[in-house]
Every structure is written in C-alpha cells, then in structure tokens.
Amino acid sequence: MLRAKVSVFVELYMKNCQLREQAALLRLQLEGGEKNAGEPKESAGLLAELSARLAAVEEQAEALTKQLNDESTDAAAVATAAHLERKLTGLRRALDALEPGAGNASSVPSQN
C-alpha cells in the first residue's frame, strides 16, 4: 500500500516537472515572439510541439486521477492530482490563446 502511494506522489512530481518545463518553453516563446515577430512558421512549429507535449501530459494526468479515484487513496494525493489538472487546464488555455487568430495573448492567465 505504501509503495503504491509513493509511486503516485513520484508520478505527480514528474508531471509537475513536465508542466514547469512546458511553462518555461511557453515563456521563452512569448519573449522570443516579441523579438522575432517575422518568423510565423517557427512559432507555429513550437506551438504545435508544446500542444503535443501538453496533450501527452494531460492524458497521463487524467489516467493518474482515474487511478487515484479508483483506488480511493488518501485525500492529499487526490487533492494534488486535482491541483495538477487545474494547472494543466490553465496551461492549455494559455497555449490556445497563442494560436493564430485566437485573440489577444495578453489576456493569458498566470501559471504561478
């Protein structure tokens, strides 16, 4: 039982690390986008890469949440998974706002 709980927290930690990495890439893209506004193909490629990575993390987080709910583990693990999913939702909204034709990118919510 303890091993299962530890593995859940390790997996949550890894997902949070991936989330931080993707947020950093997004920030770099935003900063670079202001400097290199004449390179739409490169920006579109990076947005597609970030979207694909985020989709993979979203899928894994969803599976983890389902596993936590099925196993009825402790409340802290369930709360941490819910927090991770909220962060992923915010990151998805921010990424979607950067898509061409999505409107003003300055309305992107903070991920901190």
The first five atom37 places (N, CA, C, CB, O) and aatype in JSON, in Angstrom:
{
  "aatype": [12, 10, 1, 0, 11, 19, 15, 19, 13, 19, 6, 10, 18, 12, 11, 2, 4, 5, 10, 1, 6, 5, 0, 0, 10, 10, 1, 10, 5, 10, 6, 7, 7, 6, 11, 2, 0, 7, 6, 14, 11, 6, 15, 0, 7, 10, 10, 0, 6, 10, 15, 0, 1, 10, 0, 0, 19, 6, 6, 5, 0, 6, 0, 10, 16, 11, 5, 10, 2, 3, 6, 15, 16, 3, 0, 0, 0, 19, 0, 16, 0, 0, 8, 10, 6, 1, 11, 10, 16, 7, 10, 1, 1, 0, 10, 3, 0, 10, 6, 14, 7, 0, 7, 2, 0, 15, 15, 19, 14, 15, 5, 2],
  "atom_mask": [
    [1, 1, 1, 1, 1],
    [1, 1, 1, 1, 1],
    [1, 1, 1, 1, 1],
    [1, 1, 1, 1, 1],
    [1, 1, 1, 1, 1],
    [1, 1, 1, 1, 1],
    [1, 1, 1, 1, 1],
    [1, 1, 1, 1, 1],
    [1, 1, 1, 1, 1],
    [1, 1, 1, 1, 1],
    [1, 1, 1, 1, 1],
    [1, 1, 1, 1, 1],
    [1, 1, 1, 1, 1],
    [1, 1, 1, 1, 1],
    [1, 1, 1, 1, 1],
    [1, 1, 1, 1, 1],
    [1, 1, 1, 1, 1],
    [1, 1, 1, 1, 1],
    [1, 1, 1, 1, 1],
    [1, 1, 1, 1, 1],
    [1, 1, 1, 1, 1],
    [1, 1, 1, 1, 1],
    [1, 1, 1, 1, 1],
    [1, 1, 1, 1, 1],
    [1, 1, 1, 1, 1],
    [1, 1, 1, 1, 1],
    [1, 1, 1, 1, 1],
    [1, 1, 1, 1, 1],
    [1, 1, 1, 1, 1],
    [1, 1, 1, 1, 1],
    [1, 1, 1, 1, 1],
    [1, 1, 1, 0, 1],
    [1, 1, 1, 0, 1],
    [1, 1, 1, 1, 1],
    [1, 1, 1, 1, 1],
    [1, 1, 1, 1, 1],
    [1, 1, 1, 1, 1],
    [1, 1, 1, 0, 1],
    [1, 1, 1, 1, 1],
    [1, 1, 1, 1, 1],
    [1, 1, 1, 1, 1],
    [1, 1, 1, 1, 1],
    [1, 1, 1, 1, 1],
    [1, 1, 1, 1, 1],
    [1, 1, 1, 0, 1],
    [1, 1, 1, 1, 1],
    [1, 1, 1, 1, 1],
    [1, 1, 1, 1, 1],
    [1, 1, 1, 1, 1],
    [1, 1, 1, 1, 1],
    [1, 1, 1, 1, 1],
    [1, 1, 1, 1, 1],
    [1, 1, 1, 1, 1],
    [1, 1, 1, 1, 1],
    [1, 1, 1, 1, 1],
    [1, 1, 1, 1, 1],
    [1, 1, 1, 1, 1],
    [1, 1, 1, 1, 1],
    [1, 1, 1, 1, 1],
    [1, 1, 1, 1, 1],
    [1, 1, 1, 1, 1],
    [1, 1, 1, 1, 1],
    [1, 1, 1, 1, 1],
    [1, 1, 1, 1, 1],
    [1, 1, 1, 1, 1],
    [1, 1, 1, 1, 1],
    [1, 1, 1, 1, 1],
    [1, 1, 1, 1, 1],
    [1, 1, 1, 1, 1],
    [1, 1, 1, 1, 1],
    [1, 1, 1, 1, 1],
    [1, 1, 1, 1, 1],
    [1, 1, 1, 1, 1],
    [1, 1, 1, 1, 1],
    [1, 1, 1, 1, 1],
    [1, 1, 1, 1, 1],
    [1, 1, 1, 1, 1],
    [1, 1, 1, 1, 1],
    [1, 1, 1, 1, 1],
    [1, 1, 1, 1, 1],
    [1, 1, 1, 1, 1],
    [1, 1, 1, 1, 1],
    [1, 1, 1, 1, 1],
    [1, 1, 1, 1, 1],
    [1, 1, 1, 1, 1],
    [1, 1, 1, 1, 1],
    [1, 1, 1, 1, 1],
    [1, 1, 1, 1, 1],
    [1, 1, 1, 1, 1],
    [1, 1, 1, 0, 1],
    [1, 1, 1, 1, 1],
    [1, 1, 1, 1, 1],
    [1, 1, 1, 1, 1],
    [1, 1, 1, 1, 1],
    [1, 1, 1, 1, 1],
    [1, 1, 1, 1, 1],
    [1, 1, 1, 1, 1],
    [1, 1, 1, 1, 1],
    [1, 1, 1, 1, 1],
    [1, 1, 1, 1, 1],
    [1, 1, 1, 0, 1],
    [1, 1, 1, 1, 1],
    [1, 1, 1, 0, 1],
    [1, 1, 1, 1, 1],
    [1, 1, 1, 1, 1],
    [1, 1, 1, 1, 1],
    [1, 1, 1, 1, 1],
    [1, 1, 1, 1, 1],
    [1, 1, 1, 1, 1],
    [1, 1, 1, 1, 1],
    [1, 1, 1, 1, 1],
    [1, 1, 1, 1, 1]
  ],
  "atom_positions": [
    [[0.82, -1.19, 0.0], [0.0, 0.0, 0.0], [0.87, 1.26, 0.0], [-0.94, 0.0, 1.21], [0.61, 2.21, -0.74]],
    [[1.91, 1.26, 0.85], [2.8, 2.41, 0.91], [3.53, 2.61, -0.41], [3.8, 2.24, 2.05], [3.7, 3.74, -0.86]],
    [[3.95, 1.51, -1.02], [4.65, 1.6, -2.3], [3.75, 2.24, -3.36], [5.11, 0.21, -2.76], [4.22, 3.04, -4.17]],
    [[2.47, 1.89, -3.37], [1.54, 2.47, -4.34], [1.38, 3.97, -4.11], [0.17, 1.78, -4.25], [1.34, 4.74, -5.06]],
    [[1.29, 4.38, -2.84], [1.15, 5.81, -2.54], [2.4, 6.57, -2.95], [0.87, 6.02, -1.04], [2.31, 7.67, -3.51]],
    [[3.56, 6.0, -2.67], [4.81, 6.65, -3.04], [4.9, 6.79, -4.56], [6.03, 5.87, -2.5], [5.31, 7.83, -5.07]],
    [[4.51, 5.74, -5.27], [4.58, 5.81, -6.74], [3.64, 6.89, -7.28], [4.23, 4.45, -7.35], [3.96, 7.54, -8.28]],
    [[2.49, 7.08, -6.65], [1.56, 8.12, -7.07], [2.2, 9.5, -6.89], [0.24, 8.03, -6.29], [2.12, 10.34, -7.78]],
    [[2.82, 9.73, -5.74], [3.45, 11.02, -5.49], [4.66, 11.25, -6.41], [3.88, 11.13, -4.04], [4.91, 12.38, -6.82]],
    [[5.39, 10.2, -6.72], [6.51, 10.33, -7.64], [5.99, 10.71, -9.02], [7.33, 9.01, -7.71], [6.55, 11.58, -9.7]],
    [[4.91, 10.06, -9.43], [4.33, 10.38, -10.73], [3.79, 11.81, -10.76], [3.2, 9.38, -11.06], [3.97, 12.51, -11.76]],
    [[3.15, 12.24, -9.69], [2.68, 13.63, -9.62], [3.84, 14.62, -9.7], [1.88, 13.86, -8.33], [3.75, 15.65, -10.36]],
    [[4.93, 14.29, -9.02], [6.12, 15.14, -9.07], [6.65, 15.24, -10.49], [7.21, 14.6, -8.12], [7.0, 16.32, -10.96]],
    [[6.7, 14.11, -11.18], [7.21, 14.11, -12.56], [6.31, 14.94, -13.47], [7.32, 12.67, -13.08], [6.8, 15.65, -14.34]],
    [[5.01, 14.84, -13.28], [4.08, 15.62, -14.1], [4.25, 17.11, -13.81], [2.61, 15.19, -13.82], [4.18, 17.93, -14.73]],
    [[4.47, 17.46, -12.55], [4.71, 18.86, -12.22], [5.99, 19.37, -12.86], [4.77, 19.05, -10.7], [6.05, 20.51, -13.32]],
    [[7.01, 18.54, -12.91], [8.26, 18.92, -13.58], [8.02, 19.16, -15.06], [9.35, 17.83, -13.38], [8.51, 20.14, -15.62]],
    [[7.25, 18.27, -15.7], [6.94, 18.46, -17.11], [6.14, 19.75, -17.32], [6.15, 17.26, -17.65], [6.37, 20.47, -18.29]],
    [[5.24, 20.01, -16.43], [4.42, 21.21, -16.52], [5.29, 22.46, -16.4], [3.35, 21.21, -15.43], [5.1, 23.42, -17.15]],
    [[6.24, 22.45, -15.47], [7.15, 23.6, -15.32], [8.0, 23.79, -16.58], [8.07, 23.4, -14.09], [8.21, 24.91, -17.03]],
    [[8.48, 22.68, -17.14], [9.29, 22.76, -18.36], [8.48, 23.35, -19.51], [9.83, 21.36, -18.75], [8.98, 24.19, -20.26]],
    [[7.24, 22.92, -19.64], [6.41, 23.44, -20.71], [6.08, 24.92, -20.49], [5.12, 22.63, -20.82], [6.02, 25.69, -21.45]],
    [[5.86, 25.3, -19.27], [5.6, 26.71, -18.97], [6.83, 27.56, -19.3], [5.2, 26.89, -17.49], [6.69, 28.67, -19.81]],
    [[8.02, 27.04, -19.0], [9.25, 27.76, -19.32], [9.4, 27.91, -20.83], [10.47, 27.04, -18.73], [9.77, 28.98, -21.32]],
    [[9.11, 26.85, -21.57], [9.17, 26.93, -23.03], [8.17, 27.94, -23.57], [8.91, 25.56, -23.65], [8.47, 28.68, -24.51]],
    [[7.01, 27.96, -22.98], [5.99, 28.92, -23.39], [6.44, 30.35, -23.13], [4.67, 28.64, -22.67], [6.27, 31.23, -23.97]],
    [[7.03, 30.57, -21.94], [7.55, 31.91, -21.63], [8.63, 32.32, -22.61], [8.1, 31.95, -20.2], [8.65, 33.46, -23.08]],
    [[9.55, 31.4, -22.92], [10.61, 31.7, -23.89], [10.01, 32.04, -25.24], [11.58, 30.53, -24.02], [10.48, 32.96, -25.91]],
    [[9.0, 31.31, -25.65], [8.35, 31.58, -26.92], [7.71, 32.96, -26.92], [7.31, 30.52, -27.23], [7.81, 33.7, -27.89]],
    [[7.06, 33.3, -25.82], [6.44, 34.62, -25.74], [7.49, 35.72, -25.83], [5.64, 34.77, -24.44], [7.29, 36.7, -26.55]],
    [[8.59, 35.57, -25.12], [9.66, 36.56, -25.16], [10.31, 36.61, -26.53], [10.71, 36.26, -24.09], [10.58, 37.69, -27.05]],
    [[10.54, 35.46, -27.1], [11.15, 35.38, -28.43], [10.2, 35.84, -29.51], [0.0, 0.0, 0.0], [10.63, 36.37, -30.54]],
    [[8.9, 35.64, -29.29], [7.91, 36.05, -30.27], [7.86, 37.55, -30.45], [0.0, 0.0, 0.0], [7.59, 38.05, -31.54]],
    [[8.12, 38.27, -29.37], [8.15, 39.73, -29.46], [9.36, 40.2, -30.27], [8.17, 40.37, -28.05], [9.28, 41.18, -31.0]],
    [[10.47, 39.49, -30.12], [11.7, 39.87, -30.83], [11.68, 39.41, -32.27], [12.91, 39.3, -30.12], [12.19, 40.11, -33.15]],
    [[11.1, 38.24, -32.53], [11.14, 37.62, -33.86], [9.74, 37.52, -34.45], [11.78, 36.23, -33.78], [9.31, 36.44, -34.84]],
    [[9.04, 38.62, -34.52], [7.66, 38.6, -35.0], [7.57, 38.21, -36.47], [7.02, 39.96, -34.79], [6.48, 37.88, -36.93]],
    [[8.65, 38.23, -37.21], [8.66, 37.88, -38.62], [8.86, 36.41, -38.9], [0.0, 0.0, 0.0], [9.09, 36.05, -40.06]],
    [[8.79, 35.53, -37.92], [9.01, 34.1, -38.11], [7.79, 33.28, -37.71], [10.24, 33.65, -37.32], [7.85, 32.54, -36.72]],
    [[6.68, 33.41, -38.44], [5.46, 32.7, -38.04], [5.56, 31.18, -38.16], [4.31, 33.19, -38.87], [4.93, 30.47, -37.38]],
    [[6.32, 30.67, -39.13], [6.44, 29.22, -39.29], [7.12, 28.59, -38.08], [7.23, 28.89, -40.56], [6.69, 27.54, -37.6]],
    [[8.17, 29.23, -37.59], [8.88, 28.72, -36.41], [7.97, 28.76, -35.18], [10.17, 29.53, -36.16], [7.96, 27.82, -34.38]],
    [[7.21, 29.84, -35.04], [6.29, 29.96, -33.91], [5.21, 28.89, -33.98], [5.66, 31.35, -33.88], [4.87, 28.28, -32.97]],
    [[4.67, 28.67, -35.17], [3.62, 27.66, -35.33], [4.17, 26.28, -35.0], [3.05, 27.69, -36.76], [3.47, 25.46, -34.4]],
    [[5.41, 26.01, -35.39], [6.02, 24.72, -35.08], [6.21, 24.53, -33.6], [0.0, 0.0, 0.0], [5.97, 23.44, -33.07]],
    [[6.65, 25.57, -32.92], [6.84, 25.49, -31.47], [5.51, 25.34, -30.76], [7.59, 26.73, -30.95], [5.4, 24.58, -29.8]],
    [[4.49, 26.06, -31.22], [3.16, 25.92, -30.62], [2.63, 24.51, -30.8], [2.19, 26.94, -31.23], [2.01, 23.95, -29.89]],
    [[2.85, 23.93, -31.97], [2.41, 22.55, -32.21], [3.15, 21.58, -31.3], [2.63, 22.16, -33.68], [2.55, 20.65, -30.76]],
    [[4.45, 21.8, -31.12], [5.25, 20.94, -30.23], [4.76, 21.06, -28.79], [6.75, 21.32, -30.31], [4.59, 20.05, -28.11]],
    [[4.54, 22.27, -28.34], [4.04, 22.48, -26.98], [2.65, 21.86, -26.8], [4.0, 23.98, -26.65], [2.36, 21.26, -25.76]],
    [[1.81, 22.0, -27.8], [0.47, 21.45, -27.72], [0.52, 19.93, -27.64], [-0.36, 21.89, -28.92], [-0.24, 19.32, -26.87]],
    [[1.39, 19.31, -28.42], [1.52, 17.85, -28.39], [2.05, 17.38, -27.04], [2.45, 17.38, -29.51], [1.56, 16.39, -26.49]],
    [[3.04, 18.08, -26.51], [3.58, 17.71, -25.19], [2.53, 17.87, -24.11], [4.82, 18.55, -24.86], [2.4, 17.02, -23.22]],
    [[1.79, 18.96, -24.17], [0.75, 19.21, -23.19], [-0.34, 18.15, -23.28], [0.16, 20.61, -23.38], [-0.85, 17.69, -22.26]],
    [[-0.7, 17.76, -24.48], [-1.72, 16.72, -24.65], [-1.28, 15.41, -24.01], [-2.02, 16.51, -26.14], [-2.09, 14.71, -23.4]],
    [[0.0, 15.08, -24.15], [0.52, 13.86, -23.53], [0.45, 13.93, -22.01], [1.98, 13.61, -23.98], [0.07, 12.97, -21.35]],
    [[0.81, 15.08, -21.46], [0.77, 15.25, -20.01], [-0.68, 15.25, -19.53], [1.48, 16.56, -19.58], [-0.98, 14.67, -18.48]],
    [[-1.58, 15.88, -20.27], [-3.0, 15.88, -19.9], [-3.54, 14.45, -19.86], [-3.81, 16.73, -20.9], [-4.29, 14.09, -18.95]],
    [[-3.17, 13.67, -20.85], [-3.62, 12.27, -20.9], [-3.11, 11.47, -19.7], [-3.16, 11.61, -22.21], [-3.85, 10.7, -19.1]],
    [[-1.84, 11.67, -19.37], [-1.27, 10.95, -18.23], [-1.88, 11.42, -16.91], [0.25, 11.15, -18.2], [-2.12, 10.61, -16.02]],
    [[-2.13, 12.7, -16.79], [-2.75, 13.23, -15.57], [-4.17, 12.7, -15.41], [-2.75, 14.77, -15.58], [-4.61, 12.39, -14.31]],
    [[-4.89, 12.6, -16.51], [-6.24, 12.07, -16.46], [-6.23, 10.6, -16.02], [-6.92, 12.2, -17.84], [-7.06, 10.19, -15.2]],
    [[-5.29, 9.82, -16.55], [-5.17, 8.42, -16.15], [-4.8, 8.31, -14.67], [-4.12, 7.69, -17.02], [-5.3, 7.44, -13.96]],
    [[-3.91, 9.18, -14.23], [-3.5, 9.18, -12.83], [-4.67, 9.53, -11.91], [-2.33, 10.17, -12.61], [-4.86, 8.89, -10.87]],
    [[-5.44, 10.53, -12.28], [-6.6, 10.92, -11.48], [-7.62, 9.78, -11.41], [-7.26, 12.17, -12.07], [-8.19, 9.51, -10.36]],
    [[-7.83, 9.12, -12.55], [-8.75, 7.98, -12.56], [-8.24, 6.88, -11.64], [-8.93, 7.44, -14.0], [-9.01, 6.27, -10.89]],
    [[-6.94, 6.62, -11.7], [-6.35, 5.59, -10.84], [-6.52, 5.96, -9.37], [-4.86, 5.39, -11.17], [-6.85, 5.1, -8.54]],
    [[-6.28, 7.21, -9.04], [-6.45, 7.66, -7.66], [-7.89, 7.5, -7.19], [-6.0, 9.11, -7.51], [-8.15, 7.06, -6.07]],
    [[-8.82, 7.87, -8.05], [-10.24, 7.77, -7.69], [-10.67, 6.32, -7.55], [-11.11, 8.49, -8.73], [-11.48, 5.99, -6.68]],
    [[-10.14, 5.44, -8.41], [-10.49, 4.03, -8.35], [-9.93, 3.35, -7.11], [-9.98, 3.32, -9.59], [-10.58, 2.48, -6.53]],
    [[-8.74, 3.76, -6.7], [-8.09, 3.11, -5.57], [-8.47, 3.73, -4.23], [-6.6, 3.18, -5.73], [-8.1, 3.21, -3.18]],
    [[-9.21, 4.82, -4.26], [-9.62, 5.51, -3.03], [-8.42, 5.77, -2.12], [-10.68, 4.7, -2.29], [-8.47, 5.47, -0.92]],
    [[-7.37, 6.33, -2.67], [-6.18, 6.64, -1.89], [-6.45, 7.84, -1.0], [-4.98, 6.91, -2.8], [-7.56, 8.36, -0.94]],
    [[-5.41, 8.27, -0.33], [-5.6, 9.35, 0.64], [-5.98, 10.67, -0.03], [-4.34, 9.54, 1.46], [-5.72, 10.9, -1.21]],
    [[-6.6, 11.52, 0.75], [-7.14, 12.79, 0.26], [-6.05, 13.72, -0.27], [-7.9, 13.48, 1.36], [-6.29, 14.49, -1.2]],
    [[-4.85, 13.66, 0.3], [-3.77, 14.55, -0.15], [-3.38, 14.24, -1.59], [-2.54, 14.41, 0.77], [-3.15, 15.15, -2.38]],
    [[-3.3, 12.96, -1.93], [-2.94, 12.58, -3.3], [-4.02, 13.02, -4.27], [-2.71, 11.06, -3.39], [-3.72, 13.51, -5.36]],
    [[-5.27, 12.84, -3.9], [-6.38, 13.24, -4.76], [-6.38, 14.76, -4.94], [-7.73, 12.77, -4.17], [-6.6, 15.25, -6.05]],
    [[-6.13, 15.49, -3.87], [-6.09, 16.96, -3.95], [-4.93, 17.43, -4.83], [-5.97, 17.57, -2.54], [-5.07, 18.38, -5.59]],
    [[-3.78, 16.76, -4.71], [-2.63, 17.13, -5.53], [-2.91, 16.87, -7.0], [-1.38, 16.35, -5.09], [-2.54, 17.67, -7.86]],
    [[-3.56, 15.75, -7.3], [-3.91, 15.44, -8.68], [-4.9, 16.47, -9.23], [-4.51, 14.03, -8.78], [-4.79, 16.89, -10.39]],
    [[-5.86, 16.88, -8.41], [-6.82, 17.9, -8.85], [-6.12, 19.23, -9.12], [-7.93, 18.08, -7.78], [-6.45, 19.93, -10.08]],
    [[-5.16, 19.58, -8.27], [-4.38, 20.8, -8.47], [-3.6, 20.73, -9.78], [-3.42, 21.03, -7.27], [-3.55, 21.7, -10.54]],
    [[-2.99, 19.59, -10.04], [-2.25, 19.39, -11.29], [-3.17, 19.56, -12.49], [-1.58, 18.0, -11.32], [-2.8, 20.2, -13.47]],
    [[-4.35, 18.99, -12.42], [-5.29, 19.12, -13.54], [-5.73, 20.57, -13.75], [-6.51, 18.23, -13.3], [-5.9, 21.01, -14.88]],
    [[-5.9, 21.32, -12.65], [-6.24, 22.75, -12.79], [-5.11, 23.51, -13.48], [-6.54, 23.38, -11.41], [-5.35, 24.35, -14.34]],
    [[-3.88, 23.2, -13.09], [-2.72, 23.85, -13.72], [-2.64, 23.5, -15.2], [-1.42, 23.45, -13.01], [-2.35, 24.36, -16.03]],
    [[-2.9, 22.25, -15.53], [-2.88, 21.82, -16.93], [-3.97, 22.53, -17.73], [-3.07, 20.3, -17.03], [-3.75, 22.91, -18.88]],
    [[-5.13, 22.71, -17.12], [-6.23, 23.41, -17.8], [-5.82, 24.87, -18.08], [-7.52, 23.37, -16.94], [-6.07, 25.39, -19.16]],
    [[-5.19, 25.5, -17.11], [-4.72, 26.87, -17.3], [-3.65, 26.96, -18.38], [0.0, 0.0, 0.0], [-3.65, 27.89, -19.18]],
    [[-2.76, 25.99, -18.39], [-1.71, 25.98, -19.42], [-2.31, 25.75, -20.8], [-0.67, 24.89, -19.11], [-1.87, 26.36, -21.77]],
    [[-3.31, 24.88, -20.89], [-3.98, 24.64, -22.17], [-4.66, 25.91, -22.66], [-5.01, 23.49, -22.05], [-4.59, 26.23, -23.85]],
    [[-5.33, 26.63, -21.76], [-5.97, 27.89, -22.15], [-4.94, 28.9, -22.64], [-6.76, 28.49, -20.96], [-5.17, 29.6, -23.63]],
    [[-3.82, 28.97, -21.95], [-2.77, 29.91, -22.35], [-2.22, 29.54, -23.72], [-1.63, 29.93, -21.31], [-2.0, 30.41, -24.56]],
    [[-1.99, 28.27, -23.92], [-1.45, 27.81, -25.21], [-2.46, 28.05, -26.33], [-1.09, 26.31, -25.14], [-2.09, 28.49, -27.42]],
    [[-3.72, 27.76, -26.05], [-4.76, 28.0, -27.06], [-4.87, 29.48, -27.4], [-6.11, 27.47, -26.58], [-5.17, 29.84, -28.54]],
    [[-4.64, 30.35, -26.42], [-4.72, 31.79, -26.67], [-3.59, 32.27, -27.59], [-4.66, 32.56, -25.35], [-3.72, 33.31, -28.23]],
    [[-2.5, 31.51, -27.64], [-1.38, 31.88, -28.5], [-1.57, 31.44, -29.95], [-0.11, 31.28, -27.96], [-0.85, 31.9, -30.84]],
    [[-2.53, 30.57, -30.18], [-2.79, 30.1, -31.54], [-3.17, 31.29, -32.42], [-3.9, 29.02, -31.56], [-3.85, 32.21, -31.96]],
    [[-2.75, 31.27, -33.69], [-3.11, 32.37, -34.59], [-4.62, 32.54, -34.68], [-2.53, 32.12, -36.0], [-5.36, 31.56, -34.82]],
    [[-5.07, 33.77, -34.6], [-6.49, 34.07, -34.67], [-7.25, 33.84, -33.38], [0.0, 0.0, 0.0], [-8.48, 33.9, -33.36]],
    [[-6.52, 33.57, -32.3], [-7.19, 33.28, -31.02], [-7.49, 34.54, -30.23], [-6.34, 32.35, -30.19], [-8.12, 34.47, -29.18]],
    [[-7.06, 35.66, -30.7], [-7.33, 36.9, -29.96], [-6.07, 37.43, -29.34], [0.0, 0.0, 0.0], [-4.97, 37.15, -29.8]],
    [[-6.24, 38.21, -28.28], [-5.13, 38.9, -27.63], [-4.41, 37.99, -26.66], [-5.63, 40.13, -26.91], [-5.03, 37.46, -25.73]],
    [[-3.11, 37.79, -26.84], [-2.31, 36.92, -25.97], [-2.06, 37.55, -24.63], [-0.99, 36.57, -26.63], [-1.62, 36.85, -23.71]],
    [[-2.31, 38.84, -24.47], [-2.06, 39.48, -23.19], [-3.08, 39.08, -22.14], [-2.05, 40.98, -23.35], [-2.89, 39.34, -20.95]],
    [[-4.18, 38.44, -22.57], [-5.2, 38.0, -21.61], [-4.92, 36.6, -21.07], [-6.57, 38.04, -22.27], [-5.78, 36.0, -20.42]],
    [[-3.73, 36.08, -21.33], [-3.35, 34.75, -20.88], [-3.21, 34.76, -19.37], [-2.03, 34.28, -21.55], [-2.5, 35.61, -18.82]],
    [[-3.88, 33.82, -18.67], [-3.77, 33.79, -17.2], [-2.41, 33.36, -16.73], [-4.82, 32.88, -16.61], [-1.71, 32.62, -17.43]],
    [[-2.02, 33.81, -15.56], [-0.73, 33.44, -14.98], [-0.74, 32.0, -14.53], [-0.38, 34.34, -13.82], [-1.77, 31.5, -14.07]],
    [[0.41, 31.31, -14.64], [0.52, 29.92, -14.25], [1.28, 29.75, -12.96], [1.18, 29.12, -15.34], [1.68, 28.64, -12.63]],
    [[1.49, 30.8, -12.22], [2.26, 30.71, -10.98], [1.46, 30.33, -9.81], [2.94, 31.96, -10.69], [1.99, 30.22, -8.71]]
  ]
}
